[in-house]
Amino acid sequence: MMGWLWSLLILLPPRVPGVRQSVPATLGRNLVAEQAFRTGVWSDPASWRQVNAKHVVIRLKEGITENHPSLRSLFQAYHITRIVDRSHYPDRMNFIMVELPESSVSLAQSFMQACSTLPEILYAEPEVVFRLSSCTPNDPYFWDPNANAIQWGYFAVGADSAWCSTTGSASIGVAVLDAGIMYTHPDIQANYAGGYDFIENDNDPYPSDGVDHGTHVGGTIAAVWNNGVGVAGFGNFSLYSLRVCTAQGCSSTALANALLTVAYTPGIHVANMSLGSGTYSQIVYDAADTAYYSYGKLLVAAAGNDGNPIVDFPASFPSVIAVSAYAWDGGYSGNYYYLAPYSNYGAGMGLNPPPYGLELSAPGGDVNSYAWFLGILSTGFDTTFTPNYPYYEGTSMAAPHVSGLAALVLSRAQSMGIALNASTLRSILDDNAVDQGIWIGIIGSYDPAGVDIYTGYGAINAIWAINDPRVGVSEPRPVPDRPSTSLTWDPIRHLLQINPGQDLPTHLEGTLLDATGREVERWEWTISGPIHLRLSRKPGIYFVRIRLHDEVIQRKLLLQH
């Protein structure tokens, strides 16, 4: 107990009465490398992304103040009249922060260069602005329970954690095949990249008939993130509007033409179709096949809102991800997620056997349940075409969560120098879905283990998906001069085999995590050859982790009955 207390005491500020002031010896430092880095860091434009260029911090030698003649002359030359902040411990680390007459990178650089010529100054740098690590945007309607403004869907899928790694990329394009988007909406305009109206056959896909469905869908995908206005989208992507619907419905030829446009437009990577029909269309089927199989565009569609065990077209096409909707009880009845009563489900229709029915589930809301604000909040407009932020419910609202996550995964992969094809991207979404997490009222239990007709592979999970090894984030690092250790899983016998490489430690540790990331079992082994481990757990998704030297090997396991 005294050990941790002593560690705390030596971290207290200096000159605290009664507390020993000595500290351990200073660790070794490469002062030459530090100086070289400090000299070049502010010449890189990327270093100025999170600074306040109007304020410059000056570290002074001990005993030097702003009244020193050299500093007074310097401040006069740059018209500096205000000291913004200063060190509370000038006898230990002496610094001041001054305010320049304007916020200008070039002026700050010039002033810092002048500082470097004075022997009284050790170095100068602009004020760096650090951010809180919550990774949530500053959009006021993102989360304000007092105003009933809650975008709970992003928390449900773990987007708030995924945003710590990526918030999107303008080079990733998402097309919304819908009733048109109000591209002048102040929360969409900056991300809007263009489009086409296949109803009126012109280049203006504005929803002139007053239907804001596409605007709501587009906002869930790419309302401008962290702009201090309205809501947040899944990320900042290039948003394309392909108008194929009116208040009376959506034309099959318009939809086919839009799908072909998706196929032939290099800047579009994902297409969202929050629309559906119970009637099969061969022309739409062929166009979807062209976009997905021939041109590698990921296609996402709503399963339908009839509450029936039949998935609408085009969602049930093999080339399209079919999305069901789940809702949240808002904490009113145990804080759980449940399959929305309106959501279609099923194993596919006609020519499309399983698994080409329901594939994934995402937040779609339920405004008729515990509270109206438990729908999905996004961008819209009223009858006077005034931009607003309505709550809607439906599989139409669930599908854009999947499209937004797909674009986020592509953005993350791109930042790692990896180009994902549509098939791999689809597998990443499926493999990282959360199984058995949604309450299914019609069967009185949570969704069954494995692929099922209610949630498909499960509820999408953003933080798992963007950290999938195929995204390039956690690929095992090559270990020279020894074969790599591998894990083999036998799903029939529930048998895990660890095949050790050479030069392993004699002692090895492993852990088993459940679908929520909670540790449920821990193992220790003495290495003498392959390790065989039979898992006796209830059905569901698990992760096994083996720590090997300075790397971690992880494998996702699906335990079935």
N, C-alpha and C positions, 0 to 999 in steps of 0.2 A: 504493500500500500504506500509506503514511504517513497518508493521509486517514482511513481507517477506524480506525487506531490512535489518532489524535488525537481522533476522535469518542468513542472508548471512554474515553480518559483524562479528558476533561472531565466525564464522567458519574460519576466516582468520588466517594465521600463527601468532605466538606470536610476541609481540613487534612491531606491526604495528603502526606507529605514528598516534595519533588522534583517535584510535579505543579502545574502552573499552575492557579490558582484562579479566574481571571477567566472569565466566561461572556458570551455574546452579550447584547445589550440585551434587556430584557424586552418581550415582545409587548404590544401595546395591549390593555387590558381595559375592559369596561363595568362599572365597580364599582357603579353604581346598579342595573343589572339583576341583578347577582349578589346584592346585598343584598336586593332585592325577592324573588328566588327563595328565598334562604335563610330569609327571614322566614316565607314561607308554606308551605314544603315539608312541615314536620312537623305542620301542621294538617290535611293530607290523610291520611285513614286508609290509603290505598294505600301511603303511604310507610313504613308500619310493618310491611310484610309480611316483610321480611328483616332484622330487627333483634333484638338482645338488649336488651329494655327494662329489664333490671336494671342494665345498665352505661351510664353517660353519659360521653361524652368532652367535656372542657372545654378550649377553647383560651384560654390566659392571655396577658396582655401580657408582654413580656420582663422578667425579673427578679422576677416574681411567683411565689410558691410556695404550696403548700397551707397553709403556716403563717401566711399573711397574715390579719390579724384579721377581715376581711370574709368570707373563705372559711371560716375556722374557725367563725364564727357561722352561716353558711349550712349547713355540714355538720352542725353540732349540731342545727339546726332540723329537718333531714331524717334524722337518726339515721344519718349516714354515718360509718363508722369505718374503711373500707378503701380504699386506693388500689390499683387492679388493675394499672395499667400507666402508663407515662409516656414522654415524648419522650426519645430518645437524643441529641437535639441541641437542648436547651432554649434555647441562645443563638441558634438559627436559627428554630425553630418550637417554641414552648413549650406543651405540652399534658399533661394527666393524664386518666386514666380512673378514675372512682369507682364504687363498688358501692352501689346503693340497697338498702334492707332487704327489698324484694320486687320481683318482676318484674311491673310494672303500667304500662301505657301512660299511664294518667291520672296516676300518681305521677311518671313520668318527664317528662311534659309540664309538670306543676306545677313540678318542680325546674328544668327548662330555662327556664321563664318567670322563675323567681326569679334564675337566673344572668344573664338578659338585663338585669337592673336594676343589676348591679354593674359599675362602670367598669373593674375589674381583669380582667374576662372579655370576650373578643372575641366568642365565641359558644359554644353547647353543642349537642350532638346525641347521640342514642343510638348505641351501638356497632352498626355495620352489619356483617352477616354476608355475606361474599362466598362464592360457591360455585366449586368447580373446574369448568372448562368441558368436562368429558368428556360431560356430558349423559346419564350412565348412572344408573339408580336405585340406591337403597341396599338393595334387596331381596337378602337374603344368597344366595339360590340363583340369582340372575341370572347370575353368572359367578364360580364358585369351582372351578377345575380340581382343586384338592386334595381337594375333596369330590365330584368327578364331578358337580357341579351346574352345568350349562351350558345357557343358553337361546340357543343359537347361531343360531336362526332369525331373531332380531331383528337380529343383526349382518349376516346374509346379505342381508337386505332393506334395510339402511341405516336401520333405525329408531333406532339410537343417535345418528345425526346428525339425524334428523328431530325427535327429542325436544328438541333445542336450541331449536326454534321452537314446538312445541306438545306437550302431554302429554295432550290430550283435553279433553272438556267434558261435564259432567253433563247438559247439555241435548241431547246427541246420544244417541239410544237404539238399542241393538242387541239384537235378539231371537234367541235360540238355540232353534231348533225341533229338539228332541232328546229324550233320555231323562230330562229334568228336571235341575235344578241344585241341588246342596247349598248353598242360599243362606245357611246358617249357617256355612259355611267361613270361618275368620278372614281369609282372603285374598280373599274375594268379598263378604262381607256388606255392607261400606260402599258398594259400587257396585250392589248388587242393587236393582232398581226394582219388582219384582212379576212376576206371570205367571198362568198358568192351566194346569190339568191336563186335557187333552182325552182322556185315557184313562179317568180316573175322574170326569171332569166336575165338578171342584171348583176352588176358588181356591188350592189348595196343590200346586204342581208339584214337590214334593220327591221325589227318586228313591228311594221307599220299597222298591223291589225290589232295591236294591243295585247298580244299574248307574251307574257314575261317568263314563260317556262324555260326557254333557252337561256335567258339572262340569269335566272336562278341557278341552273345547272352549270353554266360557265363560271359563275362566281365561286361555286364550291371548288372548282378546279383551279382557277387562277384569278380570283379577286386579288388586287395588288396587296402583297404581303408586307406588313410592317410600314405602312404609309401613314399611320395615324388617322385613317379614315375608315369608318364603317366596320366591315368584317374582314377576315383573312381568308385567302384561298389556300389550297393545299401547297401552293408554292408560286413563285414568279416564273411562269412559262409563257411562251408565245401562244396566244389564244386565237384560234381560227373559228369563224362562224360560217357554217354551211346550212343555209335555210332550206329545209325540206318539208316543213309543216306549217299549217295555218290552224285556226281555231276549229276547222272542220276535219282535220286529220292530216296525214302525211302520205304523199304520193309514192308508190313503189318505184316509178321511173326517176323521180327526184332523188329518192334514197339511193338507187343504183348509181345514178350519175355522181352523187356526192361521195359514195364509196370509191368510185373510180378516181375521183379527184384526190381523195386521200391517198390512193395507191400511187398516183403519178406526181404527187407534190413532195419533193425531197424534204422540205422543212417540217412536214407533219409526221409524227411518230406514233401517236395514239389517237384513236377516234372514239368518241363517246356517243352512244345512241340511247337516250332515255325515251324510248318509244317502243312500240310493239304491236303485234297483231296475232290473232289466233289462226290466221290463214297463211298458208305457205306461198312464197313467191320465188320462182326459179330465177328470175332476173336479179333479184336482190341477193339470192344465194350465190349466184355466179360472181356478182360484183364483190361480195364479201370474201369469197375464195380468192379472187384476184388480189385484193388488198392484203390479205393475211399471208397466203401461201406463196404468191408470186412476187410481192413487193415488201413483205415483212413488216406490215403495220399492225400493231396490236389493236384489236377491236373489242369494245366493252358495251354491253347492252343491259337494259332493265328486264327483269324476269316477268314483270306484269303485276297488276294490282287487283286481281280478281279473287285472291285468297284461295285459288284452286291448285290442285296438284298437276298443273300443266304449265310449262314454261313457254312464254310467247316466242314468236319469231321476231327479229333475227337472233334473239338471245340463245335459242336452242340450236343454232347452226354450229357445226364443229369448229368453224373458224372464229367464233365469237365467245367471249367470256360472259356467262349468264350470272347476274347478280341478284340475290334476294336482299330484303331489307330487314334490319332489326331495329328495335327501339330500346329506349332507356326509361326506367321508372323514375328517374330523377331523385332517387333516395327515399321516395315516398312509401315504398313497400319492400324494403330489403336491399335496395341498390343493386339491381340486376338488369341484364339485357335479355330481351325476348324477341322471338320472331314476330314481326309486325303482323297483325291479323289480316291485313289486306294483301300481304306478299304472296305471290305465286311461288310454287316450289315444284319439284318433280325431277324425273330422270331423263327427260327429253321426249321428243315427239317424232312420230313418223320414221324418217330415215336416220334419226340421230339417237342411237342407243347411249346408255351411260358410258363415260362420264359427261357426255355432251348435253346434259340438262343443266341443273344448277351447279355452278362451279365455285362461287365465292359469295360471302355475305358481307354487308357493310351497313353503316348507319343510314336509316331512311326516315326515322322518327315516327311519332304517333301523336298528332295534335289532339286526338280525341280521348287520350288516356288520362294520365294523372294531372297534366297541365299543358296548356296550348303551346307553351314555349319549349316543349320537349320534341317539337318538330325540328326540321333542319333550317337554320337561319342562313340566308344568303342574299345576294343582290337581286333586285327586282325594280318594278315601277308601278305606279298607280294608273287609274283611268285617264288622268291628265298627262301621262307620260312624264311624271315627276319621279326621279330615281328614289327608291326606298329600299327597305330590307325586310322582306316578309319571311314568315315561317311556313314551309310546305312539308308534306309528307309523301312518301311513295318510293317505289323501287327506282323511280326517276331520280330521286335524291341520293339513293345508295350507289348507283352506277358511277357518278362522277367522283365519289370517294376512291373507287378502284382506279379510275383513269388518272386521278391526281396522284395516287401513290405510284402508279406505273411511271408517270413522268418524273416523280421524285427519285425513283430508283435509277432511271436513265440519267438524271442529272448527277447523281452520286457516282455512277459508273464512269460517266464522262470525265468527272474531276479526277478519277483514278487512272485515266488513260485507257479505258476499256469501252468498246462498242458492243452493246448487247443486241442480239437479234431477237425478234419477236417471240420465238419459241422459248428461248432461255428466259426472257423477261416474264413470260407467262408462267413458266415453271417456278421462278423465284417467288411470284405472288402466291402460287398454290402451295408450295412447299413450306412457306413461312406463315401460313394462316393458322389461327388459334382454333384448335378442335375442341369440341365439347364445352364451349363457353356460352352458348346461347340457349335460353329456355324455350322449349317448343311446347306451346300450350296444348296443341292437338294430340300430343302423345303423353303429356304430363311429366316430361323429364327433359334433361338437357340433350342437345343434339348428339346423336349416336357417334361412337368412335369411328374414325376414318371418313372416307367420302360418303356422304349421305344426301338424301334428296331435299333436305331443308336448308342446309348452309353450304353444301358442296364440300370443299376441302376445309371450310371453316371461315371465321371472321378475319378479315385482312389485318395485318400487323405491320405497321410502318417501320418500327425500330428493328425488328427482325429482318425485314426485307432489305433495307438499305445496308445491313451488315452481313448479308449472305456472302459467303466466300466468292461466289461468281461475280459479285459486284466489284471485287478487287480489293476489299477492305481487309479481309482476314485470311488471305491465302497463306497456307503454311510456308514459312521461309525455308529455302533449300539449306540443308545442313551438309556441308562438304564431307566427302570421304566416308559416308555411311548410308546404307539404304534407309529410306524413311520408314517410320512406323505407320502402320495402317490399321483401320478398324473394319471388320467384316460383320454384317448383321444378317442373321437368318430369321426373317419375320415369321416363318412357320413354327419353328421350335423356340422362338424368343431367345435365341442364343447369340451373344456378342462375343466375337473373337478379336483379341488384341494381338496383332502380329508384330513383335518388336523388331526394330532394325538393329544394327550393330552399335557398339559403344554406348549402350544405354546405362543409366544408373542402376545399381542393383536393387534399389527401392523405388517403387512407382506408386503414385496416388491417382485416384480417379473419383469423379463425382457424377451423380445422376440428378438431373434437374427436371421438374415437371414443366408443363406448358407455360406456366406463369414465371418461370425462372427460379422457383423455390427449390432449394436442395432437399432431396428426399432420401438420398443414400450416399454413403462415402465408402471407398474401398482403399486398401493398401495391399501391395503385392511385393514379393521378392522375385525378381526376374530370373527365370531359368529356361524360358521358352515361351511359346504362345500361351496366352491366357484365355480360358473359356469361362464365360459368365452367363448363366441363365437368369433372365429377369422374370420375376413373379410379381407383376404389378397389374392394377386395373387397366383396362384399355384406355388408350389416349396417346398423346404426343409427348415424347421425352427427349432430353438432350444428354448425351454422355460426353464428359470432358476429361481428357487425359493430359496432365502437364508433363512436358518432355523438355528438359533443359530450359531454354528461354522461350519456348513456344508452347501453344496449347492446341491440341487436336480435338476437334468437336465434331460430333455426328448426331444428326436428328434421327430419332427412332419412332416408328409408329407401331404401337402394340395393339393388335386386334384380338378378338375373341379366340 
